[in-house]
Amino acid sequence: MDSSISVTGLRGLPLIKKGDDIAVLICNAVTLLDGDILCIATTIVSKANGYSRLLEEVIPGEQACSIASVTGEDPRFLQVVLDQAVDVVIETPFTLTALPCGHVGVRSGVDASNVEHGYAVYLPPDPMGEASRLAERIREISGVSCRVILTDTCGRAFRRGQTGHAIGWSGMTAIRDFRGDTDLFGKVLEITEEAVIDEIAGFSNFVMGESNNGVPVVLFRGCPAWTGHDEMYFTKQEDIIRRSLQKEKC
């Protein structure tokens, strides 16, 4: 990788509301170049598209109420979590769910922070499509071809703390595939697949911050292209952690 990579958090963007054109706001805030990577927090994408629920209008079902009786969470919030999920991996001590896009995360990525009081914001139902539409919209406005990563904060198995993860992406492959290359001693690499978009998303999260920083977009400049594939998510058959958790649930 080239060492001359710059990372810039975009400050001064307004609080996003439903109907805002994020691509216009970004293009007004910075001059973009072909090949730039924009990491955009899913929260602002969801807010701009109205992917939120007013909790007082949510009627929790039996499963949400049952989980809430154990965790102490708002059952209405948990109902929003369950409404996004295609599979509940575990219910307690935290609700771990799988989403239609393949992402597996705590509480379906639903969040009540950095959103107006009384609302819960959920992840874009089609994050790949959203990333592609943002990249195309930016190209329409600026004439520049940018790569786009939509990020969300997620926990990790076996380690404490959260990091940024890529939820949707456009203009690049998720994985940089080293299989078939050779190491410094000429040995052929057989299993090395680097999750580049997660590495970039993780650093963008460091720049964005987790509280009141007000930096929902981070620009990476100078990242070279790479080759690989988009098979980011394990299938149910491949994912031994998920299979083990669900076996315990049964």
N, C-alpha and C positions, 0 to 999 in steps of 0.2 A: 504494500500500500504506500502511496505517496505520503510524505510526512507533512506537506504544506496544506493542511486542512484547517479551515476556520469555522468556528461555531458561534453563532450570534442569536441571542434571544431577542425577539421583536417586542419592544415595549411601546406603550401608547395606544394599543388597540382598545377600542371601547368595549364595555361589557356587552356581550353578544345577546341578542334577543331574537325571537322567532321572526324569520323573514330576512334577516341580514345576509348579505352576500359576502361570505368570508373571503372569497378569492379577490374581490374588489378591495376589501380592507387590507389584505396582505400586499397586493400590488401597489396600493397607495402608500404603504409603509416602507417599502424597500424596493430597490432595483434588483431584479432577478437576472440570473444568467443561465444559459442552457446547462443542464446537468446538475444544477443545484438540487439539494434534497430539503424539502420542507417537512418537518415533523409538526403535526397539528394535534392538539389535545382533542380527544373524542368529545369531551364535554361541550366545547363550543360548536362542534359539528352537530351534536344532538340538540343543543339549544336553538341553533339557527333553523333546524328542520322541525322543531316542535316535538322532539322525542322525549317528552316528559309527562308526568302524571301529577295531578293535584291530589294529594293523599286523602283529603276529606271526601273525595268522590269515589275512592276505591273501597269496594266491599270485600273484605278478606274471606276466603273460603276455609274449609275445615283443615286442610293441610297447613296453610299459613298460620292459622290460630294454634294448631298443635305445635309447630316449630316455635312460635312466639312464646308459648307457655314454658318452654325449656330455655330459650336464649334471652328472653326478656325484651326482645325487639318489638317494634311496632308491627302488628300483623298486617296492616295496610301496606307498609313498605315491603314486607315479605311477599305479599300477593303480587306486587309489581315485579319482584325478583322471579317468582314462579311463572308469571305470564310471559317472560322472555325466554324461558328455558325449554329445551326439548328433552332434557334428561336431568334428573336430580341425582347427582353422584352420592352425596351425603347430605343429611339435613342438619345435624348438629355435631360438634359444638358451633359450627358455622355452616352456612348453606353453600355447598359447592355444586355448581351447575354447568351443564353443557349448552351452548347456544347453537342456533342453526348454522352459523358461519364456521363452526368447528372449535371455537375458543372455549376452553374450560376455565372458569374463574369463580372466585368467591362472590356470592350474591348476584350472579349474572352481570357483574360490572355496574349494577345500579348504584347510584350515588345521590346523597342528599346534601353534599358540600358543594360550594361554589355554584349554587343555584338558589333561586328565590325561596324564601321561607315557605314551608308547607308543600313543596314540590319534590319529586324524585326524578332524576334524569336517567335515562337508560341508553345503552350503547346503540349506535346506528344498526338497524336490522340487517343492512347489506353494506358492511364496512368496505369491502373491495370495490363495490359500485360507487360508494361515496368518494373514495380516494381517486378513482378514475375520473369521476365527474369534476372533482376539484382540480385535478391536473389539466383536464380539457378546458375548464373555465379559465384557468390561469393562462393557458396558451391562447385562448380567444382574446383576452384582455391585453396581454403583454407581448404575445408572439414568441414567448420563451417556453421551452420544453423542460419542465421541472419534474423531478421525482417526488412522490408524496407518500408519507407514512402517517397513518392515524394511530395515535398512541393512547394507552390507558395504563394506569398503575395497578400492578398485580403482585400478589405474594408469590413465594416460590416454595416448592417442596424441600424439606430438610434444612432450610435456612431461614433465619429471622429477617424481617424487613421487606419492604416492597421496592420494586424497580419498575421502570417503564417497559412496556411490551408493545410490539406492533400488533394492531388489531386489523388494520387494512392497509394495503399498499398498492402503488401503481408506478410503473416506469422502471421496475427492477425486479429481480427474483428475490424471494425471501431468503433462500439458502445459497451460500457460496460453496460449491461442491469441489472439494480437493481430491476426491477419489480418482485414482489413476495418475496423480502427480507423484513426484518423488521428493523425499526429504533431503536434508543436507548430506546424507550419506548414500543417497541413491536408492533407498528403499521405497517401494511403491506404497503409497497411502491407500488404505482399503476402506476406512470407515469415517474419515474426517469430513464433516459437513458443518460449516460455520453459519450460525443464524445471524447474519449480518444486520438484518433490519431490527432485530431485538437489541443488538449491541448499540446501534445508533439511537433507537428509541430510549434505551436505558440512559445514555448520556444526555439526551434531550430532556428527560425527566429531571435530571440533576440541575439543568439550567432553568427549567420551568418552576421548580419548587412545588411544595405540596400544600401551601396555606394561602397567603394573600400576595404572592409575588406579582400576579397579573401578567405572566408571560406564557400565553397559551400556544405560541408558535416559535419554533427554533429553526434557524437556517443553517444548514451544513453546506459548505462550499469547498470544492477540491477533492471530494470523494470520487475515486475512479470507478469505472464500471466493473462488474464482475459477472461471471457465468455461474449458472446453477439451476435451481428449480424452485417451485412454489409449494412443495409438499411439506408445509410447516407443521401440520397437526398429525399426530399419530392416529391411526384408525383404532376403533375399539379393540380389535384383536391384537394390535401391536402394543397398546398402552397398558403395561403391566400394573402400574400404580392404580389407574382407574379400575381395572378389573379386580384388583385386590380389595379396594375400598368397597366396591359394589358387592363383592362376595361376602365381606363382613356385614354389610347392611342386610343381606339376606339371612 
